[in-house]
Every structure is written in structure tokens, then in C-alpha cells.
Amino acid sequence: MTSIQDQIRETAAQLLSKGKADLVIGFSQGTRAMRTTPCFVTEADGAKQLVWNSYCSNNLAVYLPKCFALDPRLREQEPPPKVAIIAKGCDGRSAVELIKEQQVPRENLIIIAAPCEGMLDSDLAQQLVGQNEILSAEESNGTITVTDDTGKETRIERKDLLVEACRFCKHRAAPVHDIAIGKLGQTDGPLAPDERFEEFVKKSAAERWEQFCSELSKCILCNACRSACPNCYCKVCFANQTRPDWTGSGRKLSDVISFHLGRMFHQAGRCVDCGACVRACPMGIDLRTFTYKLVVDAKELFGHVAGLDLEQSPVLRTFNADDSDNFITEPE
């Protein structure tokens, strides 16, 4: 039986050779074990460098707005490219939101849905192995056998290495796609209970605010979270504007909070809980607890789940007379 990786390579090569795609965005092997890197293929022969494994955790949709960015200063534009993207559930859902927000022309995008059983955290594996460098990792029957540079083998249960967002993912297949590779998983609930989030929502508003401020006090305002987020595509972020000046340029906690509150609320009804911001953060800040609260609120208050339906209007761009206004009139 042809492997998923082989099918992805074959599909990409065919799209490029037949002129159906000008670019295929996928993954290639990283320079270290248990790592991949985003890969941009423009020639059919280059498709053989594409890989698909348990370490393809980046959300590739972050590159789509740049592929279709137009220069408003030019009267005549080159026709937009035809782009194909290898998509997990989160990549696909992010792409749907970008299409709805007119950042990506649907007719120029080919979504290749690939099966995802949850990606693995190579940094967590390194912590479990210790200081020795990981040279290889073999996956078999739910167990990862990691070999370090001393030749020592460490066996780790796959479920113990899952990326945090993947443990709680409820949509592991791209809901909108043009080509399906292999057997796509169904929406059958998260792989593990989200205990940390459940503890957070049980707290009072004052306690949640204290946790929010404490966690964000680690922030160095490097903007890595913003850069990794597929839905942070503004050419000039509100945080970089000077007329008006929304946030200060220093690292005072008030500046940090202004930036994160602004960015997070911009993601209300748009965040697909891919965890890209958390993985990009060099300070290990638990951003997901706060962004996921917006995901939950959008569903509970407005029945909205981001990225599942091209016809569903963004939650902040529509109005229903039956929508609750308790969050305004009766805040916690």
C-alpha cells in the first residue's frame, strides 16, 4: 500500500507538472531528528523532498496571505498564483477563515487534506531524554523509541508526546478540501480532557485576571505569537501604529497586556486553537488557556466554530437578534 507521504509527493508532482498549481506548500525533513520545516515546492521534481510524519506541527496557512498579497500601489497586477497546501485539520480551518476574510481567493487555492492523528512535541521528547542529543525516533504501535547520541534507547508512549493543542483537538481533518490523501479522521472528540482549562474557567473573574497578568508578565514582546498566527495578517498591526498610539514601546506590564488583549480579542471567533502561538513563544507562556476561552465563548454564546463552513459569516461580522448580551449587561 502506498504510504501517505508517497501519495502527497505524487499529488504535488502531478499538480505542478500539469500546471494546476504554481506552488505547493508542505513540509520537508528538518536538520535534526523529530523536526520538520515548512517547504515551498515550485517544480515537480522538488516534490520528492516533501515529508509527512508526526512532526509536521506548523500551521502552514500562515503563509497563504503572503502568497496572494497585492501591492495597492500598482495599477496592473500579475495574476494571483495557484497555490496548493498540505493541510491538517487546523491548517484547513485557518485557510477557511482566510478565504472568508478575503485574504485568499478560493479559486486559486487547492487544499490537500492529509490525515492527522495528532502531532508530537520534539521539545518534550528532549526533556524526557535529557541533555543528550536525539539522533532518531521510530514510531510503532503507539510507542516512540528515541535513540540519543550515546546509543541509549528510550521508549515513550505516543500519547505522552502529543502537542498540547493536538491533545484537545476535535477537528483533525480539513473540513473543506479539494483532494483527500488517505483516510481522514472524523470529528470524534478530543484525545484527552483539558483539565488545565477546566480549572481556569472555574475561577472567579478576579482570579482569572490575576492568572492572566502573572502569565503575561513573562512576555518580552518579541511578537513571535503574532508572526506564527495565520489570522494575524494585517500589514500594519495595531500595536505598531502611532496614530493613534495603542500601546507603548516598552516592556511595562500595561504595554504587554494591551498588546495581548488586543491581539486575542481580534481572534474571537477566528482562532482555530492550532497552538501556533504557544509553540512560537520563547518564554513558554501559556497563551492557549486564554485564546481557547474565546473559542469556547464563541461557541457557547453564538453557536460559532471557526473554520468549518465557508458559508458561515464571521462571528464579529454578523448579528442575530437572539444573541445574548449578558457579557455587556451582566459581566462576571
N, C-alpha and C positions, 0 to 999 in steps of 0.2 A: 504494500500500500504506500502510495506517495505521501511523504511527510508534509505537514503544514508548511514548513519552511520551503520545501521544493515547490509546492503549489504557489506560494507567494512569489517566488523567483520567476516561475513560469508565467504567471499572470502579469507581473510587472514587465517582463521582457516582451510579451505579446502586445501590451498596451503601447509601449514605446516604439516597437518595430512597426506597428500598423498606424502610427500617428494618432492614436486615440488619446494619448497623454504626452505632454511635453516634459513632465516631471513626475517622479514617484517619490513620495516621502515615506521612509521606513526606518529600519534600524540596521546597523552593521555591528560587528563584534568590536567591543572596546579593547583597550590596550591591556586591561587586567582581567583576570577571571571574574565571573559573575557580574560583568559590566557590558552594557551595550551603549552605542552612541547614535544619535539621530543621523540619518543618511539620506542624501539627496541624489537621486539617480536620473540622469538625462539620456543615457544611451542604453539600448537593450543589453549590450554586453556587460554593463555595470550592474545588472540585476542580480548577478551571481554573488555579490557581496552582501545582499540582504540576508538578515537572520531573523528567526522568530523563536524565542525561548522565554524562560521565566524571569528575565531581567529587562524586558522591554517596558519599563515603567514610565518613561517620559510621556507626557501628553503632547502628541505631535501636532494637534490642532493649533498650538501656539504659533506655528509658522505660517498658517494659512492667510491671515490678514496681510502679512508682508508679501506673499506671493501675488496678491491681487491689488496691492496698494497703487493708487493712481496719483500722478503729480498734477495738482489743480492748476499749476502754472502753465501747463502745456495744452494748447488747443487741440492738437491731434495726438492721440494715444495709440500705442501699439495694442493690438487685440489682446485681451487677457489670456494667459496661458491655460492649458488644460492640465489640471493637477489631479493626481491620484494619491490617496493617503491610506496607509495601512492603519486600521482603526480597531482599538479595543472598545469596550462599551463607553468608557469615559471620553476617549478621543472622538468617537462618533457623536456623542451627545453634545460635546463642545462645538463640533462642526455644525450641528443643527442650530444651535443658538447663534453662531456667527452668520449662518445663512439668513436666519430670521431678522438679524440686525443689519442685514445688507452689507456685511463685510466680505462675504464670499458669494460669488454668483453660482447658484446651484447647477446651472447648465455646464459650468466649467469644472465641476468637482466630481471626481469618481471616488466614492467611499468603498474601500475594500475591507469588509468586516472579517476579522480574524478571531478565532476562539480564545477566550481568556479564562483561566482558572484561578486568577489572582497572581500578581507579580511578587517576586521575592526581594527582600531587603538585604543587599550585599553588605551594607554597613553593620547591620545587626549580626550577620554571619561572622563578620570580622571580630565583633565584640565577643561573641561566643567562643571563637577560636583562640583569641588572644593576640599577642603582638606579632606573631609570625605571619608572613605574607601568604595569602591564599593563592595557590597555583592552579587548582582545578576544582570543579564541583560536578558531581554526577548525580542525576535525579532518577530515582527508580521506586515505584510503588509507594509514593508518598514520603520518601526519605531522601534527604540530600546528603551525600557523602563528600565532605570537603577535605581536600588534601593541602597541607601547608608546605612551606619550603624546607621543613625538616623531614618530610615524608610522613608525618603523623596524619592519620585519618580521623575525622570527627563526623559522627552521624547525627543529623538534626532532622526532626520531624518537619515536613514541609509547612504544616500549619503554624509552626512556631516562627517561621521566617517571613510570613506574609507581610507585605507593606500594609501599614495601618489602614489606609483608605480601602484597600482590597479586602480586608477582613470584614468590612461592613458594607461592601458594595452589593447593591440589589439589582444592578443592570449590567451584566457582564458582557453583553453583546451590543454592538452598534444598532440602535433601533431603526435607523434609516440607513440603507446601504444599497449599492449598485451591484456588488459582487460579494458573494459569501464564500469564504475559504473554510473547508472542513465543516464540522457540526458545531453550530453556535449554541452556547448555553442559554437556557431560559432564565427568566426572572423568577428565582425560587428562594428569595430571602438572603440575608447576609450569612456569611460563613461563621460569624462569632457575634456574641452580644456586645453592644457598645457600652460597657459598664462605666467608663470614664465620663462619657457624655451624659449618661443617665444620672450620675452623681452631680454633675454640673447643673442640670435643669431642676434638680430637687432643692437647690439652694435659693435663698431669698435674692431679690434684686441687688441688695447691698453687698451680699456675699459674692454674687457673680461679678459685680463691678470690681470688687477687691481682687478677685482672681484674675480678671482681665488686666487690670493695671499692673499687678505683680508679674504676670507672664510677659507683658509687653515692655516691662522695664529692662528686659534683656536686649531689646531691639537696638541695632546700630544704624538703622535707616539706610541699609545698603540697597534696598529696592529689589532684592532677588525675588521676593514673593511676587512682586508686580511683574517682573520680567518673565517669570515662569507661567503666569496665569494666562490661559488662552483668551479670556474675556477682558483682559486689561490691554486693549488695543489702541487706546487714544493716542494720537500723535503727540499731544502735549497733555500730560497728566495734571489734574487739578493741583497736585502737590508741588508742581513746578511752575505754576502760574504766578505771576507777580501783580497782575491787575485783574481781580483783587489778589492779595497775598493770603492764601487759605491757611498755610502752615508756615512755621518758622524753619530756618535752615539748620538749626542746631539739633542737639540730641536731648533737649529737655523733654521730660515725660509728657508734657502737654502737647508738644510738637509730634511726638511719636503717636500718641493717642489720636490726635487729629488726623494724621495720615491713615492709620489703620481703620478708624471708624469710617472715614470717607471711602476708603477702598472696599471695605467689607459691605457697606450699605449699597455700594454700586453693584455688588454681586448678588443682591437679593433677587431671588427668582431666576438667576442666571448661573449660579455656581452649580457644578455637577458633582462636587465632592471628589475630585480626582486626586487631591492631595499634593498637587504640583508645588503649591506654595510652601507646604511643610517640608518637602524633600529639598527644596532650594535653600531654605533658611540655614545660614551657617551657625546660628546661635541655638538651634534646636527648639525654637519657640513653638508651643502647641497652638498653632493658628486654627487647626481644624475644628477644635471644640467650638470656637466662636462662629466660624463660617458655616458649620453644619447646623447651628441653631437657626440660621437664616433659611437653610434648606428645609428644615422641619417646619418652621413658621410658614413658609410659602405654601407648603402642602396642607398644613392644618387650617390656615386662615383662608386660603384662596383655592385649594384643590389643585395647585400647580406643581408639577415636577419638571424641572428644566431638561431640555434636550430630547424629549421623547416624541414630539409631534411637530412637524413643520407648520401645521395649520394653527397651532395654539399660540395666541398672542402672548408676548412677554407680560409677566405679571404686573410690572410697573407701567405698562402702556395700555392697559385696558381697565374698564370699570364695570362693576356689577352692583346693582342697587342692593343686592342681598349681602354684599361683603360686610363683614364685621368691622366696626370702627372702635372696638374696645381698646385697641392699642393706643388710640388718641384720647378717648374719653375716660378710660379706666386703666391707666398704666399701672403695672405692678409697683 
